[in-house]
Amino acid sequence: MHRKVIAPSVLAASLLLVIPASAASAGPGAPGIGDPYYPASGNGGYDVSHYDLRLQYQPKTDLLEGTATLLATAKQDLSRFNLDFGLKVSEIRVNGVKAKFATSGTQELEVTPDRPLQRGKQASVVVKYAGKPSEFKVDGWSAWQRTPDGGVAAQEPDAAAWWFPSNDHPLDKATFDVSVNVPDGTQAISNGVLQSQSSKLGWTRYNWRSNKPQATYLATLAVGKFDITTDKTASGLPVLNAYSKDLGDNDGAARASVERTAEVAEYLEGVFGPYPFNALGGYVPNVPSGFALETQTRPFYSPRQFANGANVQVVVHELAHQWYGDSVSVDNWKDIWINEGFARYSQWLWSEKEGEGTAQELAQWAHSSRPAEDPFWQVKPGDPGAENQFHGAVYDRGAIALQALRNEIGDEKFFQILKGWPTERAYGNAKVGDFVRYAEKVSNKPLAQLFETWLYTPGKPAFGPPAAASAQAPGARALQSPAKPAAEPKSWKKIAATNSVHEH
C-alpha cells in the first residue's frame, strides 16, 4: 500500500473547498434585539415564525417540564444565537443535531449549532427543559404567579422566559401551538382556540392554537381549577372565559364584567374594524396581583380589578389592545403610546356610548383636574422612559392627545384613522412616528406640531373644546361639550379604577 503525502498548504486549500462560504463568514447573533429601554430583551440574527410548546405542569410542586420547538429563519449567517430563557435546559438540537449551549446574564441561553445556520434558511430548534418557574427571578422580580391550585404566566414587558425559550420582544411575532398536560380535575388555559383535550393515566392534555402572529409577552398560561363558560359571537367566533373557583366575594363582579366580552368586542369592531383574531375571552385566576393584561385573544384579569363591583371599563381597555397593541404592536417599548393612549381613549368612547360623559368631557376633566406644576405633565407619552413606561400620563395625556387630534381634523377623518390604522398595519409593528404620518396622510393636514406638543413636550399644553360639539362616535349620544365640565363625568371613577391595569 502506498500512502500519498499531502503538503499542509494543499490540505488547507482542499478544506476551504468543502467549507461553505457562509460558514466561513458566519458570526454570532446579537444578544439583544436593539430596544433602547431593554437592551437585553430579544435577540438578533433570526426570526421565529412558530412556537410548538409541549408541556407538563404539576401544581403541587410547581414543576414545569417542557419541549419547545421553534421554527426560525436566520437573518444572517449564524455561528451562534441566543434565546431568552430562565429554566434549566437539558438538551438542545438544531436541525436534529445536538447543539452546544451555555447561559449568561440573567436569562440568556447561548446556542452553538453543530453547523452554522445559513442566512435565509429555516431551522428547527428543539429545547428540552424543566424547572420551577416561581424560583426564577430577575432582579428579584417574577412573571410567574403561584395560585392555590396552580400557576399563571402573565406579565409585561417580559413573561416568556419563565415558561418557554423565545426571542422575547414584540418585534419577533409568531404563531403558537401550546399543549399542556395537567392532573385530572385541573385545567390549562392559553391563547386562541382549544383544539382538543384528552385524558390518560390521571392526566389531561389541553391543546391550544393561536393562528395569527403573537408577541411572546402576549402568550399566556394558566393552570388551576376553573369554571369555564363558552359561547359564540354573532359572526361565529368562539368565546371562552375562565374563572378560578375560589375567587370569593369578587366572583360575581368578575363574571358580570368579563361575560360582556362579546358585547364589548362587537362595539369596538364598529370603532376599530373587524376583530383581528380567531377567538375571544378572558380569564380571572386567583392571584394576589392587581393588574390586567391584554394577553392575545384571552386577556388576564386580577380579581382585585373587581373588588368594588363590576367594571366593564377594564374589559374595554384590554379588548381595545387586541387591535392596538396585539395586532399592531410596538416597534420598541418607547412606542408604548400606540398601545396605551388608544386603549384609554377606547374607554372614553365607551363612556360616550353609555351616555356617561363624552370623550371631550373626559379629556377636559383629565386636563383641568391636574395643575400645571403636577409632575404628570413632565412625562412625555411618546417617549416616557423605561421607568415611566406605564405612567398615568401615557394613558390620560396620551388619550387627550387623541381628543386634540379629533378636534383638529373632525370626526369623519378621525374615525377613519382609528379604523384604518389597525387594518393597514395588521399583525405588524409600528413606531409613534408611523402613526403621525398615517394621520397626516388620511387627514391631509400637517399634524407634526400637534403631536410634538402632546407627546414630546414637557409641561401642560392648552386644551379646549372643538369648534363645534361633536357626537359622531359609533353609538355616541349627543351631549354638549362646554369649555370646562360643570361636574365630574359619571364614568370618571370607573375609568380611574382601571389605572392599575398595568402596574406590573
Sequence and secondary structure as in RCSB ss.txt:
>XXXX:A:sequence
MHRKVIAPSVLAASLLLVIPASAASAGPGAPGIGDPYYPASGNGGYDVSHYDLRLQYQPKTDLLEGTATLLATAK
QDLSRFNLDFGLKVSEIRVNGVKAKFATSGTQELEVTPDRPLQRGKQASVVVKYAGKPSEFKVDGWSAWQRTPDG
GVAAQEPDAAAWWFPSNDHPLDKATFDVSVNVPDGTQAISNGVLQSQSSKLGWTRYNWRSNKPQATYLATLAVGK
FDITTDKTASGLPVLNAYSKDLGDNDGAARASVERTAEVAEYLEGVFGPYPFNALGGYVPNVPSGFALETQTRPF
YSPRQFANGANVQVVVHELAHQWYGDSVSVDNWKDIWINEGFARYSQWLWSEKEGEGTAQELAQWAHSSRPAEDP
FWQVKPGDPGAENQFHGAVYDRGAIALQALRNEIGDEKFFQILKGWPTERAYGNAKVGDFVRYAEKVSNKPLAQL
FETWLYTPGKPAFGPPAAASAQAPGARALQSPAKPAAEPKSWKKIAATNSVHEH
>XXXX:A:secstr
       HHHHHHHHHHHS HHHHH EE  SS   SS TTSS SSEEEEEEEEEEEEETTTTEEEEEEEEEEEES
S EEEEEEE  SEEEEEEETTEE EEEEETTTEEEEE SS B TT EEEEEEEEEE GGG  BTTB SEEEETTE
EEE  SS  GGGTS B  STTS EEEEEEEEEETT EEE SSEEEEEEEETTEEEEEEEEEEEE GGG  EEEE 
EEEEEEE TT  EEEEEEETT GGGHHHHHHHHTTHHHHHHHHHHHH S  SS EEEEE   S   EE  TTS E
E GGGGTTS  HHHHHHHHHHHHBTTTBEESSGGGTHHHHHHHHHHHHHHHHHHTS  HHHHHHHHHHTS TTSG
GGGS TTS  GGGTT HHHHHHHHHHHHHHHHHH HHHHHHHHHHHHHHTTTSEE HHHHHHHHHHHHTS  HHH
HIIIII  S       SS    STT       SS SS  TTHHHHHTTTTTT  
